[in-house]
Amino acid sequence: MIPYGKQTIRRHDIDAVAAALSDDFLTQGPRVVEFEKQLAAHAGAKYAVVVNSATSALHLACLALGVERGDTVWTSAISFVASANAAKYCDANVDFVDIDPLTFNMCPSALERKLESTLEAGEQLPKVVIPVSMAGQSWDVESIYALSQKFGFQIIEDNSHALGATHLGRKLGSCAFSSISVFSFHPVKMITTGEGGACTTNDPVIAKRIARLRAHGITRDFDEMASPSDVGYYYEQLDLGFNYRITDFQCALGMSQLESLDEFISRRREVVDYYEKNLDTSRFVLPTVGSGNSSSWHLYVVRLVPEMSVLRDKLFRKFRASDVLVNLHYIPIYRHPYYWNSGLYSFVDYPEAEAYYRAAISLPIFPEISLQELDFVCQIANDAIYD
Ligand SMILES: *Cc1c(COP(=O)(O)O)cnc(C)c1O
């Protein structure tokens, strides 16, 4: 069996978790704070807040920016459903922006057209836009940031795929052009904590709000209390928060994994080189990396050339029948019945997402995939699929 993605766990990861398990704190201990410091330093942001998943991180990011019932949030048509669900948790209206056919990221000109037609129709502009760094490369920071200034929305970056990726030499998650960035530590992502996620931000108020919402909306900070008291048992609940905490032993794993991130990415680059040398380019359109970007290569998405896209499902089944667990990232979010049944969305608004959905297939990519496995994948990919 060859999965499309898989974690790499080494001896030092196991030792780090074992050490954490023998310490005083399993949760709410020093490793959480330490992991946050390391993540903030890695991304070049002032603050990081770690939580139990990127889904939780996206939810808290929306809440921290004040997303509520009646607000509108836009995200990319091609992403994991969590990018949109986060806004639904806040009772916001969700809409989607078509993708750029080369990077698969939110298309800035589609976004601009949608903003202008929304304005002309007298409809509500988005409060927050959530661009996604699809497959591990940055969304178009300059163009979308300029639109955020012109149309007055805030940006939450869904960088779930892109820990370690850079744009113009700057790590993703620095929040130089956004309010909040989100990372995922699910096992298929760049590093793992089992389940886990993080927000980074440069805004101390946002960081504090997210940290409080992660733990029931409770504060122990005198400055925030309605009736400050220094007696040891006292705390106050200020908002309706959640238990979105991550454990200390997960953070031990996260820190240990972070040490290997550069190596993971360079190994993924070798896989990309292999595919570039060996895949039949008369059949597949290989991924392109946009200018100024270096990708973390979370995913390797190829598309069948348009004349062959009718064979995509056949090829997909062939891979799966050979125990190569290729995947499709992603079904356009508006196509899921939960969204589609609202009657708010229409295929004609998303020609590029639809073309992508017809032709895309994610080939296996992870640090420990072997040459034999890559060779096997390329054989199936390049083999005749007409019969
Ligand atoms: C994986 C993923 C998420 C959710 O991450 P979890 O940590 O599993 O909650 C959100 N957005 C995108 C784009 C993802 O790929």
The ligand as an ORCA input file, in Angstrom:
! r2SCAN-3c Opt
* xyz 0 1
  C      -6.015     19.627      6.880
  C      -6.646     20.915      6.582
  C      -7.420     21.610      7.520
  C      -7.843     21.019      8.824
  O      -6.777     20.572      9.582
  P      -7.034     19.710     10.890
  O      -5.774     19.931     11.681
  O      -7.196     18.291     10.440
  O      -8.229     20.232     11.574
  C      -7.901     22.854      7.185
  N      -7.651     23.405      5.987
  C      -6.921     22.759      5.042
  C      -6.664     23.432      3.735
  C      -6.411     21.500      5.309
  O      -5.735     20.838      4.375
*
